């Protein structure tokens, strides 16, 4: 019986679909099925391991038995794509080779967008609505490490706009995770490799598609960094993400995409078109039943603008710490609020309180 289950991807997905705390499924040749439960990798060692032949069958099923997609995977040796199970649960899938064997990681995607007030403290969600979502234009960056909930936060923000604003929203994603249902807004979602060949071509095309809001899935290189700035400067509200863990780290990383002789002008432009930066990470709740977000919010007010123009990025953290009345909050301050409410444990967030940030570039 178990051997048959390992030959059917839908049967494997049923093993994890009902547990909301499972975030990722791991399938590897000559390994047992494993999944990530509240950050911990759990192996189902009581059942059989997956054979090489079984992994090939499973991947072909994920490719909807499309031989061209499987042949392309063998050439590229990796693939990113989306998969929707029969129970309508969506997954972000990465397939790759390791020691010549097929491996698959499937990240579960929420079928219903989270409400912003459920994700973070209400005063922070209100700050984002007031200062970001109702902004007529500019660039808003959501940053954090992998598994920090960046996509969840952005989907929640875009869904607010979708419900309340008669906008044209364009998303450029790799791959598409959550499929929006248009309400007041018109929504076009474009997936790299399926609807467009590259981020750069999709971004250039977006300018001719009458957008109000554009979501660029990730700023990966100087080309997308420049394109995001251009979009904001031309009167659009632009959302994007980076793998950075604080506002100051994000600003330094953004400069890193440009040669040194251009960095002063880039900061001048960001002073004019950056609406803010939200950095986030996840931590286990005290009872280990769930993971909760810890957030930092920077808003581009006059003191921030002045520091950007003077290239005094290191002073911006002090502005965040002292600007709670201006709707900002630091990650350390947010962490203390969670500790005061006995939601998280001190030991789990010691690195945050000690400000052990990734060194700036």
N, C-alpha and C positions, 0 to 999 in steps of 0.2 A: 504493500500500500504506500509506504513512504517513498519507495523508488518511483512510483507513478507521480506522486506530488512533485518531486524534483524535476519532472519533465513538463510541468505546467506552471507558467509564471503567475496566473491568476490564483491558483491554489496556494502558492507561496505567499502572495500578497494578503490572502485571507488570514494568515497567521499573525499579521501585524496590524491589519486595517482597523481593528476595534480598539486598539490601545493608543489613545491620543498622546501619550508621553513618548512613544517611539517616533524618532525623527528620521532615521535613515536605515535602509536595508542594505546589507553587504552580502554579495554572492561571489564566490571565488571557486575555481576548479580545485578539487581535492581539499576543500574546506567545508565545514558545516555552515549552515545558514547562520548569519549573525545580524544583529541590529544594535542601534544606539538608543539606549533608554536613559534619559536624563544625564547625558554626556558619557555614560559608561557603555563600552562595547560588551554585549552579551552574546555568547555562543550557544546555540541549541545543540549541545554536544550529545544529547540523548538520541538524536536522529542521525541518519546516514549523511556522509559527506557527498558533495556534488561531483560527478564525474566530468572529465573534459568534454565528452560528447553531450552531456546534459547542459553544460554551460553554453555550448554552441546552439543547442535547440532553444534555450531560454532567451538568448540574445536575438535570435531570429524572430521569436515571438514578439519581443519588444520592438523590433523593426517592422512589425505587422507583416512578417514573411515576405518582405520586399528584398529580393536578392541583390539589387543594385546597392541598397544601403549597407547590406552586410559586406559586400565586396569592397565598398569604399572604406568601411571600418578596417578591413584587413590591410588595405593600403596605408591609411592614415594612422592606424594602430591606436586610435582613440576616437570617441564621439560624444558630443553633448546633445541631448534632445529631450523632449517631453513625452510622457506616456500617461494616458488616461485609462484607468482600470475599468472593468465592467461595472463596478459599484460607483463609478464617477469620481473616485479619488484620483487626483492628479499627482504625478511624480516628476521631479527633475532627475534625469538619468545621466550618469557618466559611465561609459564603457571604456575599458583600456586593457592593454596587455601587460602582464607582469610575469617574468620568467617564462615567456612564450605562452602563457595561459590567459584565458579570458577572465576578467573581473568586472563586476557591475556594482555601482553604488546608486541607490534610488532614494532621493529625498522627498518625503511626503509634503505636499503643498496643501495649505488650508483651502477647503472648498468654499468657505464663506469668509469674506474679509473681516479682520478684527476691527472692532470699534476703537478709535484712537484713545478714548478714555479708559478702555480696558487694558491698553498696553502700558500706559504711563500715568503719572499723577495728573489730576484734572487741570491743575494750574499750568502744567507744561503743555498739555494738549490744547488748552485755551490760548496759550502763547503762540503755538504753531498756527492755529486757525487765524488768530488776529494778525500776526506779523508775517506769516509765510503764505498761507493758502489764499488770503485775500489780497496778497500783493499782486499788482497788475503785471509784473515781469520780474526778471532777475533769476539768479542761480541759487539753488538750495541743494547742498550736498549732505547725504546721509552716509555715515562712515562707520566702520567697525570691522573686526576680524570675521572670517568665515564662521557661520553658525551664530551670528549675533542678532539676527532678526531684521536685517536691513530691508529685505524685500517685503516682509510683513508690515513694517512701518510705512513704506512708500505706497503699498497697495491700500492701506487704510487712508492715507492722505488723498490719493487719487479718487478713491471711492467717495469721499466727502465732496470733492469737486464734481464728480459724476452726478451725485444726487442733487446738488444745490446750484450748479452754475451751467448756463447754456454755452459750454465751451466746445472747442474741437481739441481732443486729447489724442496725441500720438505717442505710442510706446515703441521703443526699439530695443528688443530683448534677445538674449542668447542663453537658453531658449525662453519662449513664453511660459510663464508659470501659472499665474492666475488669469483666467479669461473673464474680462469685464462684460457685464450686460449693460449696454447704454441706457441711461435714464434721461436726465436733462441734457447731458453732453453727448456729442458724437465721438466715438472712440475708434481709432485705427491701431491695431496691434500688429507689429511687423517682427518676424523672427529671422535672425541671421541664418542664411543658408537655405531658407524656404521662401521667404517673401522678399528678401533682398540679399545681395552678395556680401555686404560689409557694413560696418557702422558708418564709415565715412560716406558711402553712397546713400545710405538711408537718411543720414543727417542732412546732406546736401539736398536731397529730394524733399525732406520735411519742410524746408523753407518755402516750397512751392505748393504745399498742401494745406495752406490756410490754417495753421495751428494756433491755439492759445497756450497750450501746455504741452511740453515734450518731456518724456522720460527716456533718458539714455541709460541703458542698463548698467554700464560700468565705464569709468574713465580708465583706460588701459595704457594709453600712450599719448604722445604729444599731439597727435592728430585729433583724438577725441577730446583732449583737454582744450585745444584751441576751438574746436567746433562747439563745445558746450558754452564757452565764453561768447563766441559769435552769436549763438542763438539767444543768449540772455541780452546781449547788447542790441539785438534787433527787435526787442520788445516782446519777448516770450518768457513765460515762467518755466524754468528748466529744472528738472530733478535728475540727479545722478548719484552714483556711489563710488567710494574708494575703500580700499582695505587699509584704513588708518584708524588710530584709536583715540584721537583727540583733535580739537579744532586747530591747535598750533601745529601738530604733526601733519594735519591735512594741508594746511597752507604751505608748509615746507615741501611736502610731497608734490603739490601742484606746481610749485616753482621748479622742482627737479625735472619736470617734463620740458623745460625750456633752456636754451643756452644762457649762460651767465649775463651776456650783454642785453638780453631781452627781459630779464627778471624784474627789473624796476618798473618797466612799462606794464608788465603783467600785473604787478601789485596795484598799480594805478587803475588798471581796468577792473580788477577785482574790488577795489574800494568803491567803484562806481556801480558795479552790477551784481555783487554778491549779496544775497538777502540773509544768508546764515549757513551754519553748519551744525548738524546734529550727529554726535558720536554716540555709539551705544555698544553694550556688551550684555551677555546673559549670565546669570548666576542662579544656582539652585536655591529654591525656597528652603526654609529651615526644616520642614518635614520631608524634604526631598521629593515631593509629589509633583513639582513643576519647575520650570525655569522662568525667571522674571527679568525684565530689562532694567539696566542701569544706564541713565542717559546724561549727556552733556549737551547744552544748547547755547550756541553763540549766535547773537543777532548783530547785524552790521549797523550799529549806531555811529554817531559822530566820533566818539573816542576810538572805536575800532577802525573807522575810515582813516583817521589821522595816523594811527599806528601802522596801518598798511602802507600808506603813502610814504611814511618815513622808514619803512622796512624794519620796524621794531616788533617783529612777530612775537618775540619772547615776552613782551609786555601784555599781550592779549589775554593770556591765562589769568592775569591779575584783574583784568576788566571783567571777565566772566565771574570770578569769585566775588566781586564787589558790586555786581549788577543784578541782584535778585529782584530789586524794585523795577528793573527795566526788562523783566520777563526772561532773564537768563538763569542758568544753573550750571554748576560744575559737576563732574562725575563724583567727586568726593562729597559734595553737598547732597547729591541725590542718594548716594550710598548711606549717608548718615540718617537720612529720612527713613530709609527702609529698615535700618538697624533699630531706630527709635520705635518703630511700629512692630518690631519683633518678627519681621517677615523673612529676613535672611540671617545667616550666622556670620559672626565676626571672622571666623577662620577662613570662610569661603571667599571673602573680599579683602583680605589683608593686603594683597598686591595693589588693589585700587586705592586704599587709604594711604598706602606708602608711596603712591604716585609712581609706580614702576612702569613708566610708559616706554614704548619702543623708542630707541634713540632717533632723534630727528635727522633728516637727510640734509 
